[in-house]
Amino acid sequence: MASAAFTVSSPAASAVAARSKVLRGGKGEARTGCRVGITRKNFSRVMMAVAVDISRFEGVPMAPPDPILGVSEAFRADKNDLKLNLGVGAYRTEELQPYVLNVVKKAENLMLEKGENKEYLPIEGLAAFNKATAELLFGADNPVIKQGRVATLQSLSGTGSLRLAAAFIQRYFPEAKVLISSPTWGNHKNIFNDARVPWSEYRYYDPKTVGLDFEGMIADIQAAPDGSFVLLHGCAHNPTGIDPTPEQWEKIADVIQEKKHMPFFDVAYQGFASGSLDEDASSVRLFVERGLEVFVAQSYSKNLGLYAERIGAINVVCSAPEVANRVKSQLKRLARPMYSNPPIHGARIVANVVGDPAMFGEWKQEMEEMAGRIKNVRQKLYDSLSAKDKSGKDWSFILRQIGMFSYTGLNKTQSDNMTDKWHIYMTKDGRISLAGLSLAKCEYLADAIIDSFHNVS
Ligand code: PLA
């Protein structure tokens, strides 16, 4: 029993040992690197499970629903016709239907015609995708690409890329902590927690101005220990929809440089904030132009509508090509035991679309249309709120926010009212996804917001 976490002595414990031996195949063979998951603490619970012969999972509690994806589950269970899902950031048409981009269908047809095989990809992913994704992010003629200073690994969309980078930080920068904005996308904390990377928050949102707390942000980044990682949303900050101005980005870069921090960008919405791929990458490019080493996680869930294909990348800009090679080798080493190698379908779609000038043009047009539709509902929501709300409240902050979301300022009780009374599903932090809203539903949403804001505290 070299692998057990405690010494077996009592008859009862021997029974457990015998049972666990049976469950492990009865041979009691030494399994190096594997520990029986029984500690003194949960030993009695396991004993009880054995005694009454009930599940060995008695000690596993029910997890709470996910604050974002759990909203979609609740929405599906609601039978009311008025229901509206503004929880997850997923683009819908004006008819509130999911949207597959025409250019994606075109690329998929081409792929089908070619009859390509389904062999494993290398650990680092599809070479044509990695080239295309780095060029899209940094710009094709960026010197860092020409000089081979970027380590790019295709990974499991934005989330998987962030998780891989977190594992890298945990392994090679065990002393460092990650600074994340307050608030941020809820899953950031889970990602760093699971990777055992310590994090703390920097001020970002100012409820008084419903804008950026720029002074607070700078002060907190300045006060962090030198060499910290600073997680930044490349564009369309989630959940607030508030981005720094170009001048503010310069100052953020100044402090990060001064403090020898490592900028770590999460770019989940390139092209979706402004409608322009280049404009939405300008924050990242500014840091790269300064010669800094930078981490960037990318996602194609939103801008190409490839949510379920799980396609994205982690890019690490390094000071020299030889450093990039080493970093890449270690990212591959981390990916191999986690998921071995990434899926091919989405990678081929991206590579085909970006690699073909005609399809690339079509994509940009469709992206502009999607971003445009979101801007239209944003305007209509603001107009409806301003016309209907007689209290004199200024709703113009909605127009100042960009991207898929609006951060309404509604608190948890008010958000509960939106769902319980109005069948409008949203996250409990007051965020609504405008990508899930139609022009036709703006007035209804405005009624619900006004009721929740003024009649519920
Ligand atoms: N980073 C940010 C800032 C995000 O908002 C999201 C997605 C991701 C990364 C990850 O996306 P991906 O793994 O699909 O590439 N945020 C969504 C969905 C749209 C979610 O929570 O998973 C959201 O509703 O906030």
Boltz pocket constraint, residues with backbone or C-beta under 6 A from the ligand:
constraints:
  - pocket:
      binder: B
      contacts: [[A, 68], [A, 69], [A, 87], [A, 88], [A, 89], [A, 90], [A, 156], [A, 157], [A, 158], [A, 159], [A, 160], [A, 185], [A, 187], [A, 233], [A, 238], [A, 266], [A, 268], [A, 298], [A, 299], [A, 300], [A, 301], [A, 307], [A, 311], [A, 312]]
      max_distance: 6.0
